[in-house]
Amino acid sequence: MPLILTIGEKEKETGTLSVRTLDGKVKLGLSPADFVTPVQKHIKKRILDDIVL
């Protein structure tokens, strides 16, 4: 599922990201590692299912 990353002033100050899925779910305050690790696993294993953050 496509993901939309938001990195605004608030995220810059806290060193985090906000992630939104196309179905409207939003995760606020994720560290870059909390985002990158599951995404890398999906890429490595070629999994097309939704990524659980």
N, CA, C and O atoms as a Maestro MAE file, in Angstrom:
{
 s_m_m2io_version
 :::
 2.0.0
}

f_m_ct {
 s_m_title
 :::
 protein
 m_atom[212] {
  # First column is atom index #
  i_m_mmod_type
  r_m_x_coord
  r_m_y_coord
  r_m_z_coord
  i_m_residue_number
  s_m_chain_name
  s_m_pdb_residue_name
  s_m_pdb_atom_name
  i_m_atomic_number
  :::
  1 25 0.844 -1.173 0.000 1 A "MET " " N  " 7
  2 3 0.000 0.000 0.000 1 A "MET " " CA " 6
  3 2 0.893 1.241 0.000 1 A "MET " " C  " 6
  4 15 1.864 1.291 0.755 1 A "MET " " O  " 8
  5 25 0.597 2.213 -0.804 2 A "PRO " " N  " 7
  6 3 1.384 3.450 -0.829 2 A "PRO " " CA " 6
  7 2 1.328 4.183 0.517 2 A "PRO " " C  " 6
  8 15 0.314 4.163 1.214 2 A "PRO " " O  " 8
  9 25 2.419 4.813 0.851 3 A "LEU " " N  " 7
  10 3 2.532 5.581 2.088 3 A "LEU " " CA " 6
  11 2 2.886 7.020 1.761 3 A "LEU " " C  " 6
  12 15 3.616 7.287 0.806 3 A "LEU " " O  " 8
  13 25 2.372 7.938 2.550 4 A "ILE " " N  " 7
  14 3 2.671 9.348 2.385 4 A "ILE " " CA " 6
  15 2 3.415 9.809 3.635 4 A "ILE " " C  " 6
  16 15 2.889 9.708 4.744 4 A "ILE " " O  " 8
  17 25 4.624 10.310 3.464 5 A "LEU " " N  " 7
  18 3 5.422 10.808 4.588 5 A "LEU " " CA " 6
  19 2 5.267 12.309 4.699 5 A "LEU " " C  " 6
  20 15 5.269 13.027 3.700 5 A "LEU " " O  " 8
  21 25 5.131 12.773 5.935 6 A "THR " " N  " 7
  22 3 5.071 14.202 6.186 6 A "THR " " CA " 6
  23 2 6.216 14.567 7.110 6 A "THR " " C  " 6
  24 15 6.385 13.988 8.183 6 A "THR " " O  " 8
  25 25 6.998 15.538 6.671 7 A "ILE " " N  " 7
  26 3 8.081 16.042 7.502 7 A "ILE " " CA " 6
  27 2 7.980 17.561 7.467 7 A "ILE " " C  " 6
  28 15 8.490 18.215 6.558 7 A "ILE " " O  " 8
  29 25 7.308 18.105 8.478 8 A "GLY " " N  " 7
  30 3 7.137 19.545 8.592 8 A "GLY " " CA " 6
  31 2 7.992 20.097 9.716 8 A "GLY " " C  " 6
  32 15 8.917 19.437 10.191 8 A "GLY " " O  " 8
  33 25 7.680 21.301 10.134 9 A "GLU " " N  " 7
  34 3 8.449 21.948 11.209 9 A "GLU " " CA " 6
  35 2 8.433 21.123 12.497 9 A "GLU " " C  " 6
  36 15 9.469 20.935 13.135 9 A "GLU " " O  " 8
  37 25 7.249 20.635 12.874 10 A "LYS " " N  " 7
  38 3 7.125 19.846 14.104 10 A "LYS " " CA " 6
  39 2 8.003 18.590 14.040 10 A "LYS " " C  " 6
  40 15 8.689 18.249 15.003 10 A "LYS " " O  " 8
  41 25 7.967 17.913 12.895 11 A "GLU " " N  " 7
  42 3 8.765 16.699 12.732 11 A "GLU " " CA " 6
  43 2 10.256 17.020 12.717 11 A "GLU " " C  " 6
  44 15 11.064 16.265 13.257 11 A "GLU " " O  " 8
  45 25 10.617 18.135 12.102 12 A "LYS " " N  " 7
  46 3 12.029 18.538 12.102 12 A "LYS " " CA " 6
  47 2 12.521 18.779 13.520 12 A "LYS " " C  " 6
  48 15 13.629 18.377 13.875 12 A "LYS " " O  " 8
  49 25 11.700 19.434 14.328 13 A "GLU " " N  " 7
  50 3 12.093 19.735 15.706 13 A "GLU " " CA " 6
  51 2 12.256 18.473 16.547 13 A "GLU " " C  " 6
  52 15 13.153 18.389 17.385 13 A "GLU " " O  " 8
  53 25 11.379 17.488 16.318 14 A "THR " " N  " 7
  54 3 11.408 16.274 17.140 14 A "THR " " CA " 6
  55 2 12.197 15.129 16.514 14 A "THR " " C  " 6
  56 15 12.426 14.109 17.163 14 A "THR " " O  " 8
  57 25 12.615 15.288 15.261 15 A "GLY " " N  " 7
  58 3 13.369 14.234 14.582 15 A "GLY " " CA " 6
  59 2 12.515 13.021 14.256 15 A "GLY " " C  " 6
  60 15 12.999 11.889 14.258 15 A "GLY " " O  " 8
  61 25 11.234 13.265 13.976 16 A "THR " " N  " 7
  62 3 10.303 12.174 13.691 16 A "THR " " CA " 6
  63 2 9.647 12.360 12.330 16 A "THR " " C  " 6
  64 15 9.913 13.334 11.626 16 A "THR " " O  " 8
  65 25 8.786 11.411 11.970 17 A "LEU " " N  " 7
  66 3 8.009 11.493 10.739 17 A "LEU " " CA " 6
  67 2 6.550 11.199 11.049 17 A "LEU " " C  " 6
  68 15 6.230 10.568 12.057 17 A "LEU " " O  " 8
  69 25 5.683 11.658 10.180 18 A "SER " " N  " 7
  70 3 4.276 11.281 10.215 18 A "SER " " CA " 6
  71 2 4.000 10.512 8.942 18 A "SER " " C  " 6
  72 15 4.423 10.915 7.859 18 A "SER " " O  " 8
  73 25 3.287 9.399 9.073 19 A "VAL " " N  " 7
  74 3 3.024 8.528 7.936 19 A "VAL " " CA " 6
  75 2 1.516 8.350 7.793 19 A "VAL " " C  " 6
  76 15 0.814 8.068 8.764 19 A "VAL " " O  " 8
  77 25 1.035 8.517 6.567 20 A "ARG " " N  " 7
  78 3 -0.392 8.334 6.271 20 A "ARG " " CA " 6
  79 2 -0.521 7.291 5.167 20 A "ARG " " C  " 6
  80 15 0.239 7.298 4.198 20 A "ARG " " O  " 8
  81 25 -1.491 6.395 5.324 21 A "THR " " N  " 7
  82 3 -1.792 5.434 4.275 21 A "THR " " CA " 6
  83 2 -2.940 5.985 3.439 21 A "THR " " C  " 6
  84 15 -3.629 6.912 3.868 21 A "THR " " O  " 8
  85 25 -3.149 5.434 2.270 22 A "LEU " " N  " 7
  86 3 -4.208 5.927 1.403 22 A "LEU " " CA " 6
  87 2 -5.604 5.652 1.965 22 A "LEU " " C  " 6
  88 15 -6.577 6.272 1.536 22 A "LEU " " O  " 8
  89 25 -5.706 4.723 2.926 23 A "ASP " " N  " 7
  90 3 -7.016 4.476 3.533 23 A "ASP " " CA " 6
  91 2 -7.274 5.400 4.721 23 A "ASP " " C  " 6
  92 15 -8.270 5.239 5.427 23 A "ASP " " O  " 8
  93 25 -6.377 6.371 4.946 24 A "GLY " " N  " 7
  94 3 -6.603 7.410 5.951 24 A "GLY " " CA " 6
  95 2 -5.994 7.169 7.316 24 A "GLY " " C  " 6
  96 15 -6.126 8.023 8.192 24 A "GLY " " O  " 8
  97 25 -5.337 6.049 7.534 25 A "LYS " " N  " 7
  98 3 -4.701 5.798 8.826 25 A "LYS " " CA " 6
  99 2 -3.449 6.668 8.937 25 A "LYS " " C  " 6
  100 15 -2.706 6.832 7.969 25 A "LYS " " O  " 8
  101 25 -3.225 7.226 10.141 26 A "VAL " " N  " 7
  102 3 -2.090 8.114 10.351 26 A "VAL " " CA " 6
  103 2 -1.311 7.651 11.567 26 A "VAL " " C  " 6
  104 15 -1.895 7.334 12.603 26 A "VAL " " O  " 8
  105 25 0.012 7.612 11.440 27 A "LYS " " N  " 7
  106 3 0.913 7.339 12.547 27 A "LYS " " CA " 6
  107 2 1.769 8.582 12.727 27 A "LYS " " C  " 6
  108 15 2.488 8.985 11.812 27 A "LYS " " O  " 8
  109 25 1.694 9.181 13.889 28 A "LEU " " N  " 7
  110 3 2.462 10.387 14.182 28 A "LEU " " CA " 6
  111 2 3.660 10.050 15.055 28 A "LEU " " C  " 6
  112 15 3.623 9.099 15.837 28 A "LEU " " O  " 8
  113 25 4.716 10.830 14.919 29 A "GLY " " N  " 7
  114 3 5.859 10.721 15.814 29 A "GLY " " CA " 6
  115 2 6.709 9.477 15.665 29 A "GLY " " C  " 6
  116 15 7.322 9.029 16.634 29 A "GLY " " O  " 8
  117 25 6.758 8.909 14.471 30 A "LEU " " N  " 7
  118 3 7.612 7.735 14.244 30 A "LEU " " CA " 6
  119 2 9.061 8.161 14.083 30 A "LEU " " C  " 6
  120 15 9.355 9.165 13.435 30 A "LEU " " O  " 8
  121 25 9.951 7.401 14.668 31 A "SER " " N  " 7
  122 3 11.366 7.661 14.420 31 A "SER " " CA " 6
  123 2 11.683 7.152 13.018 31 A "SER " " C  " 6
  124 15 10.991 6.271 12.508 31 A "SER " " O  " 8
  125 25 12.713 7.694 12.396 32 A "PRO " " N  " 7
  126 3 13.084 7.190 11.067 32 A "PRO " " CA " 6
  127 2 13.321 5.678 11.070 32 A "PRO " " C  " 6
  128 15 12.939 4.999 10.117 32 A "PRO " " O  " 8
  129 25 13.937 5.146 12.114 33 A "ALA " " N  " 7
  130 3 14.200 3.702 12.188 33 A "ALA " " CA " 6
  131 2 12.906 2.904 12.285 33 A "ALA " " C  " 6
  132 15 12.800 1.828 11.697 33 A "ALA " " O  " 8
  133 25 11.913 3.421 13.025 34 A "ASP " " N  " 7
  134 3 10.627 2.735 13.149 34 A "ASP " " CA " 6
  135 2 9.886 2.683 11.815 34 A "ASP " " C  " 6
  136 15 9.041 1.811 11.611 34 A "ASP " " O  " 8
  137 25 10.187 3.586 10.928 35 A "PHE " " N  " 7
  138 3 9.592 3.568 9.596 35 A "PHE " " CA " 6
  139 2 10.411 2.708 8.639 35 A "PHE " " C  " 6
  140 15 9.860 1.863 7.934 35 A "PHE " " O  " 8
  141 25 11.705 2.919 8.613 36 A "VAL " " N  " 7
  142 3 12.568 2.278 7.618 36 A "VAL " " CA " 6
  143 2 12.663 0.765 7.820 36 A "VAL " " C  " 6
  144 15 12.654 0.020 6.840 36 A "VAL " " O  " 8
  145 25 12.753 0.296 9.056 37 A "THR " " N  " 7
  146 3 12.950 -1.124 9.316 37 A "THR " " CA " 6
  147 2 11.842 -1.997 8.719 37 A "THR " " C  " 6
  148 15 12.155 -2.928 7.976 37 A "THR " " O  " 8
  149 25 10.551 -1.738 9.012 38 A "PRO " " N  " 7
  150 3 9.525 -2.589 8.391 38 A "PRO " " CA " 6
  151 2 9.436 -2.430 6.869 38 A "PRO " " C  " 6
  152 15 9.123 -3.389 6.164 38 A "PRO " " O  " 8
  153 25 9.703 -1.245 6.371 39 A "VAL " " N  " 7
  154 3 9.668 -1.033 4.918 39 A "VAL " " CA " 6
  155 2 10.778 -1.852 4.254 39 A "VAL " " C  " 6
  156 15 10.548 -2.491 3.227 39 A "VAL " " O  " 8
  157 25 11.969 -1.834 4.832 40 A "GLN " " N  " 7
  158 3 13.077 -2.612 4.277 40 A "GLN " " CA " 6
  159 2 12.772 -4.106 4.287 40 A "GLN " " C  " 6
  160 15 13.109 -4.812 3.336 40 A "GLN " " O  " 8
  161 25 12.136 -4.596 5.356 41 A "LYS " " N  " 7
  162 3 11.779 -6.017 5.423 41 A "LYS " " CA " 6
  163 2 10.811 -6.380 4.303 41 A "LYS " " C  " 6
  164 15 10.955 -7.427 3.671 41 A "LYS " " O  " 8
  165 25 9.824 -5.517 4.055 42 A "HIS " " N  " 7
  166 3 8.871 -5.774 2.977 42 A "HIS " " CA " 6
  167 2 9.571 -5.776 1.620 42 A "HIS " " C  " 6
  168 15 9.273 -6.614 0.769 42 A "HIS " " O  " 8
  169 25 10.480 -4.862 1.419 43 A "ILE " " N  " 7
  170 3 11.204 -4.795 0.149 43 A "ILE " " CA " 6
  171 2 12.072 -6.039 -0.022 43 A "ILE " " C  " 6
  172 15 12.072 -6.658 -1.086 43 A "ILE " " O  " 8
  173 25 12.803 -6.397 1.013 44 A "LYS " " N  " 7
  174 3 13.723 -7.531 0.939 44 A "LYS " " CA " 6
  175 2 12.982 -8.834 0.651 44 A "LYS " " C  " 6
  176 15 13.444 -9.660 -0.137 44 A "LYS " " O  " 8
  177 25 11.819 -9.011 1.304 45 A "LYS " " N  " 7
  178 3 11.048 -10.242 1.136 45 A "LYS " " CA " 6
  179 2 10.020 -10.139 0.009 45 A "LYS " " C  " 6
  180 15 9.293 -11.093 -0.269 45 A "LYS " " O  " 8
  181 25 9.967 -8.965 -0.639 46 A "ARG " " N  " 7
  182 3 9.027 -8.719 -1.736 46 A "ARG " " CA " 6
  183 2 7.581 -8.970 -1.314 46 A "ARG " " C  " 6
  184 15 6.802 -9.594 -2.034 46 A "ARG " " O  " 8
  185 25 7.251 -8.469 -0.134 47 A "ILE " " N  " 7
  186 3 5.903 -8.602 0.413 47 A "ILE " " CA " 6
  187 2 5.060 -7.437 -0.064 47 A "ILE " " C  " 6
  188 15 5.489 -6.286 0.013 47 A "ILE " " O  " 8
  189 25 3.866 -7.723 -0.556 48 A "LEU " " N  " 7
  190 3 2.979 -6.679 -1.041 48 A "LEU " " CA " 6
  191 2 1.878 -6.331 -0.062 48 A "LEU " " C  " 6
  192 15 1.114 -5.397 -0.305 48 A "LEU " " O  " 8
  193 25 1.777 -7.057 1.037 49 A "ASP " " N  " 7
  194 3 0.746 -6.768 2.050 49 A "ASP " " CA " 6
  195 2 1.035 -5.428 2.715 49 A "ASP " " C  " 6
  196 15 2.122 -4.865 2.585 49 A "ASP " " O  " 8
  197 25 0.027 -4.936 3.432 50 A "ASP " " N  " 7
  198 3 0.175 -3.670 4.158 50 A "ASP " " CA " 6
  199 2 1.332 -3.742 5.150 50 A "ASP " " C  " 6
  200 15 1.583 -4.781 5.761 50 A "ASP " " O  " 8
  201 25 2.017 -2.638 5.293 51 A "ILE " " N  " 7
  202 3 3.109 -2.529 6.256 51 A "ILE " " CA " 6
  203 2 2.515 -2.089 7.586 51 A "ILE " " C  " 6
  204 15 1.779 -1.104 7.655 51 A "ILE " " O  " 8
  205 25 2.843 -2.833 8.646 52 A "VAL " " N  " 7
  206 3 2.388 -2.462 9.982 52 A "VAL " " CA " 6
  207 2 3.497 -1.680 10.653 52 A "VAL " " C  " 6
  208 15 4.591 -2.190 10.897 52 A "VAL " " O  " 8
  209 25 3.183 -0.415 10.947 53 A "LEU " " N  " 7
  210 3 4.165 0.464 11.574 53 A "LEU " " CA " 6
  211 2 3.914 0.565 13.056 53 A "LEU " " C  " 6
  212 15 4.643 1.265 13.760 53 A "LEU " " O  " 8
  :::
 }
 m_bond[211] {
  # First column is bond index #
  i_m_from
  i_m_to
  i_m_order
  :::
  1 1 2 1
  2 2 3 1
  3 3 4 2
  4 3 5 1
  5 5 6 1
  6 6 7 1
  7 7 8 2
  8 7 9 1
  9 9 10 1
  10 10 11 1
  11 11 12 2
  12 11 13 1
  13 13 14 1
  14 14 15 1
  15 15 16 2
  16 15 17 1
  17 17 18 1
  18 18 19 1
  19 19 20 2
  20 19 21 1
  21 21 22 1
  22 22 23 1
  23 23 24 2
  24 23 25 1
  25 25 26 1
  26 26 27 1
  27 27 28 2
  28 27 29 1
  29 29 30 1
  30 30 31 1
  31 31 32 2
  32 31 33 1
  33 33 34 1
  34 34 35 1
  35 35 36 2
  36 35 37 1
  37 37 38 1
  38 38 39 1
  39 39 40 2
  40 39 41 1
  41 41 42 1
  42 42 43 1
  43 43 44 2
  44 43 45 1
  45 45 46 1
  46 46 47 1
  47 47 48 2
  48 47 49 1
  49 49 50 1
  50 50 51 1
  51 51 52 2
  52 51 53 1
  53 53 54 1
  54 54 55 1
  55 55 56 2
  56 55 57 1
  57 57 58 1
  58 58 59 1
  59 59 60 2
  60 59 61 1
  61 61 62 1
  62 62 63 1
  63 63 64 2
  64 63 65 1
  65 65 66 1
  66 66 67 1
  67 67 68 2
  68 67 69 1
  69 69 70 1
  70 70 71 1
  71 71 72 2
  72 71 73 1
  73 73 74 1
  74 74 75 1
  75 75 76 2
  76 75 77 1
  77 77 78 1
  78 78 79 1
  79 79 80 2
  80 79 81 1
  81 81 82 1
  82 82 83 1
  83 83 84 2
  84 83 85 1
  85 85 86 1
  86 86 87 1
  87 87 88 2
  88 87 89 1
  89 89 90 1
  90 90 91 1
  91 91 92 2
  92 91 93 1
  93 93 94 1
  94 94 95 1
  95 95 96 2
  96 95 97 1
  97 97 98 1
  98 98 99 1
  99 99 100 2
  100 99 101 1
  101 101 102 1
  102 102 103 1
  103 103 104 2
  104 103 105 1
  105 105 106 1
  106 106 107 1
  107 107 108 2
  108 107 109 1
  109 109 110 1
  110 110 111 1
  111 111 112 2
  112 111 113 1
  113 113 114 1
  114 114 115 1
  115 115 116 2
  116 115 117 1
  117 117 118 1
  118 118 119 1
  119 119 120 2
  120 119 121 1
  121 121 122 1
  122 122 123 1
  123 123 124 2
  124 123 125 1
  125 125 126 1
  126 126 127 1
  127 127 128 2
  128 127 129 1
  129 129 130 1
  130 130 131 1
  131 131 132 2
  132 131 133 1
  133 133 134 1
  134 134 135 1
  135 135 136 2
  136 135 137 1
  137 137 138 1
  138 138 139 1
  139 139 140 2
  140 139 141 1
  141 141 142 1
  142 142 143 1
  143 143 144 2
  144 143 145 1
  145 145 146 1
  146 146 147 1
  147 147 148 2
  148 147 149 1
  149 149 150 1
  150 150 151 1
  151 151 152 2
  152 151 153 1
  153 153 154 1
  154 154 155 1
  155 155 156 2
  156 155 157 1
  157 157 158 1
  158 158 159 1
  159 159 160 2
  160 159 161 1
  161 161 162 1
  162 162 163 1
  163 163 164 2
  164 163 165 1
  165 165 166 1
  166 166 167 1
  167 167 168 2
  168 167 169 1
  169 169 170 1
  170 170 171 1
  171 171 172 2
  172 171 173 1
  173 173 174 1
  174 174 175 1
  175 175 176 2
  176 175 177 1
  177 177 178 1
  178 178 179 1
  179 179 180 2
  180 179 181 1
  181 181 182 1
  182 182 183 1
  183 183 184 2
  184 183 185 1
  185 185 186 1
  186 186 187 1
  187 187 188 2
  188 187 189 1
  189 189 190 1
  190 190 191 1
  191 191 192 2
  192 191 193 1
  193 193 194 1
  194 194 195 1
  195 195 196 2
  196 195 197 1
  197 197 198 1
  198 198 199 1
  199 199 200 2
  200 199 201 1
  201 201 202 1
  202 202 203 1
  203 203 204 2
  204 203 205 1
  205 205 206 1
  206 206 207 1
  207 207 208 2
  208 207 209 1
  209 209 210 1
  210 210 211 1
  211 211 212 2
  :::
 }
}
